[in-house]
């Protein structure tokens, strides 16, 4: 359900402001697309000139571009745990206790658990978003 704001309650909200927001949002998408294309070109240059996944720096006129390489290592959790268990390295395995929130919510619904007991444990995350669309009048 949409809570529409009455026009007389729309403080400092004008059609011009909405149009400007709408137009800027379209420009932002176009700029991001163009910048992603340029970023791809720069990476291709570095790949050919210096090598794939190699850091580098180029100066052209009054501009300098640098490519930085970041690396992170992750382990396949399931596969790693199996190998650690096979090698009797249980100390290398974390036991993570996590509430089964689906079961808890179901138990609350059927009054198996009192919701009041868990009110201080719950967090309700709320986020706001703005969308502006052009109407065909």
C-alpha positions as a printed NumPy array, in Angstrom:
array([[  0.   ,   0.   ,   0.   ],
       [  1.318,   3.436,  -0.944],
       [  1.032,   6.34 ,   1.458],
       [  0.537,   9.245,  -0.909],
       [  1.367,  12.651,   0.511],
       [ -1.224,  15.333,  -0.079],
       [  0.011,  18.122,  -2.345],
       [ -0.443,  20.756,   0.368],
       [  1.801,  18.708,   2.691],
       [  4.637,  18.348,   0.173],
       [  7.139,  20.729,   1.787],
       [  9.522,  22.166,  -0.811],
       [  8.765,  19.31 ,  -3.16 ],
       [  8.159,  20.543,  -6.673],
       [  7.71 ,  19.01 , -10.067],
       [ 10.931,  20.761, -11.128],
       [ 12.847,  19.092,  -8.285],
       [ 11.479,  15.669,  -9.247],
       [ 12.271,  16.27 , -12.916],
       [ 15.836,  17.311, -12.041],
       [ 16.256,  14.213,  -9.831],
       [ 14.887,  11.995, -12.604],
       [ 17.145,  13.57 , -15.249],
       [ 20.243,  13.353, -13.035],
       [ 19.518,   9.7  , -12.286],
       [ 19.436,   8.95 , -16.019],
       [ 22.708,  10.893, -16.494],
       [ 24.274,   8.98 , -13.6  ],
       [ 23.439,   5.655, -15.258],
       [ 24.86 ,   6.853, -18.577],
       [ 28.044,   8.143, -16.879],
       [ 28.515,   4.877, -14.977],
       [ 28.138,   2.939, -18.233],
       [ 30.696,   5.165, -19.989],
       [ 33.123,   5.002, -17.034],
       [ 32.866,   1.193, -16.898],
       [ 33.706,   1.068, -20.602],
       [ 36.722,   3.337, -20.032],
       [ 37.831,   1.289, -17.025],
       [ 37.729,  -1.829, -19.217],
       [ 39.902,  -0.044, -21.811],
       [ 42.444,   0.961, -19.156],
       [ 42.604,  -2.6  , -17.807],
       [ 43.079,  -3.95 , -21.346],
       [ 45.938,  -1.495, -21.863],
       [ 47.658,  -2.638, -18.654],
       [ 47.034,  -6.311, -19.523],
       [ 48.794,  -5.871, -22.865],
       [ 51.546,  -3.459, -21.75 ],
       [ 52.464,  -4.924, -18.343],
       [ 50.646,  -8.235, -18.045],
       [ 47.441,  -9.613, -16.608],
       [ 46.962,  -9.048, -12.897],
       [ 50.121,  -6.933, -12.713],
       [ 50.224,  -3.553, -11.01 ],
       [ 51.38 ,  -0.591, -13.039],
       [ 51.449,   3.143, -13.529],
       [ 51.28 ,   5.36 , -16.626],
       [ 51.664,   9.143, -16.856],
       [ 50.081,  11.   , -19.766],
       [ 50.292,  14.785, -19.735],
       [ 49.091,  16.014, -16.377],
       [ 47.356,  12.725, -15.512],
       [ 48.597,   9.544, -13.904],
       [ 46.743,   6.241, -13.866],
       [ 47.68 ,   3.426, -11.527],
       [ 46.441,  -0.129, -11.443],
       [ 46.505,  -1.772,  -8.052],
       [ 46.022,  -5.505,  -7.669],
       [ 44.143,  -6.746,  -4.629],
       [ 44.113, -10.366,  -3.679],
       [ 42.172, -12.286,  -1.077],
       [ 42.218, -15.946,  -0.202],
       [ 39.099, -17.875,   0.679],
       [ 38.632, -21.52 ,   1.463],
       [ 35.755, -23.695,   0.342],
       [ 34.256, -24.196,   3.799],
       [ 32.68 , -27.615,   3.268],
       [ 35.702, -29.123,   1.5  ],
       [ 38.169, -27.621,   4.006],
       [ 36.214, -28.886,   7.034],
       [ 36.099, -32.403,   5.578],
       [ 39.865, -32.399,   5.036],
       [ 40.515, -31.04 ,   8.524],
       [ 38.293, -33.74 ,  10.023],
       [ 40.07 , -36.418,   7.992],
       [ 43.41 , -35.145,   9.303],
       [ 42.099, -35.084,  12.903],
       [ 42.589, -31.325,  13.087],
       [ 39.327, -30.585,  14.911],
       [ 40.967, -27.609,  16.682],
       [ 41.1  , -25.854,  13.312],
       [ 37.306, -26.025,  12.932],
       [ 35.057, -23.367,  14.434],
       [ 31.73 , -24.368,  15.906],
       [ 29.449, -21.502,  15.014],
       [ 26.264, -21.256,  17.043],
       [ 23.507, -19.419,  15.255],
       [ 19.814, -19.236,  16.071],
       [ 17.464, -20.893,  13.618],
       [ 15.305, -17.805,  13.175],
       [ 12.81 , -19.562,  10.902],
       [ 12.072, -22.17 ,  13.573],
       [ 11.964, -19.476,  16.253],
       [  9.45 , -17.397,  14.273],
       [  7.341, -20.506,  13.654],
       [  7.426, -21.388,  17.384],
       [  6.34 , -17.834,  18.24 ],
       [  3.433, -18.052,  15.782],
       [  2.088, -21.23 ,  17.379],
       [  2.698, -19.875,  20.916],
       [  5.329, -22.47 ,  21.726],
       [  7.695, -19.628,  22.623],
       [  6.697, -16.225,  24.013],
       [  7.641, -13.405,  21.654],
       [  8.202, -11.04 ,  24.616],
       [ 11.172, -13.144,  25.709],
       [ 12.992, -12.331,  22.454],
       [ 12.001,  -8.706,  21.87 ],
       [ 15.386,  -7.49 ,  23.099],
       [ 17.075,  -9.875,  20.646],
       [ 15.241,  -8.688,  17.53 ],
       [ 16.374,  -5.902,  15.248],
       [ 14.154,  -4.529,  12.543],
       [ 16.252,  -2.994,   9.796],
       [ 14.453,  -0.367,   7.768],
       [ 15.851,   1.34 ,   4.715],
       [ 14.405,   4.062,   2.586],
       [ 14.642,   4.453,  -1.153],
       [ 13.507,   7.1  ,  -3.597],
       [ 12.267,   6.271,  -7.061],
       [ 11.177,   8.905,  -9.511],
       [  9.463,   7.886, -12.734],
       [  8.173,   9.987, -15.556],
       [  4.419,   9.706, -15.896],
       [  2.724,   9.661, -19.262],
       [  0.016,  12.279, -18.813]])
